[in-house]
C-alpha cells in the first residue's frame, strides 16, 4: 500500500524525491478538494491538487501506518516505522520498474527513477494543454526557463514521430486563371437560360 501511494503521489504531483519524503500528515487535505502542501527547494511551499483516487489511498495508508514514535507525522515510513529515506524511495521505483518490464518490454532499456516520474508528469501536463507557467508552479521551478525544456523535449518527440510517417502524395494544382472562372460563369449562365426556356 505504501509503495503504491508513493508511486501514485509522485505521478499526481510531480514532486522531487526529497519533497516526497518530507510530506507530513498535516500537509494533506483529504476531502473533496484534496491537495498536498509540498516544501520545495529554497524552502518554498506550493500546493498541488490530488485526484480523488490519490486521496482515498492516502486515507487507507494513514489507517495502517505504524510509526515507531507515535508523534511521528511523516507520511511515508520504512519497515522500522521511521521516515523513509530518498534511497528507500529510489529502491521502490527500481523494484516496480523491473516488475513492469514483463508487461512493457520497452522499460527494459530505461532506468525508472523518481526523477523520470517527475519528467513524465511534466510532459503529460504540457501535452494535456496546461499553460507553461502553471506547469512551472506545479513542479516548483524557480525559473520558467527550467520548465521550457519540457516544451522543447515535447517538440523534439513530435518531430521524431513525424519523421516516421510519409507525407501525403499531392498533385500540383494548376495555376488559377481568371479566364477559366469567367468561362465557367458563362456556361452556368447559358445553362440557366436553357432551363428557363425549357
Secondary structure by P-SEA (a helix, b strand, c coil): caaaaaaaaaaaccccaaaaaaccccccccccbbbbbbbccccbbbbbbbcaaaaaaaaaaaaccccccccccccccccccccccaaaaaaaaaaaaaaacccccccccccccaaaaaaaaaaaaaaacccaaaaaaaaccccccccaaaaaaaaaaaaaaaaacccccccccccccaaaaaaaaaaaaaaaaaaaac
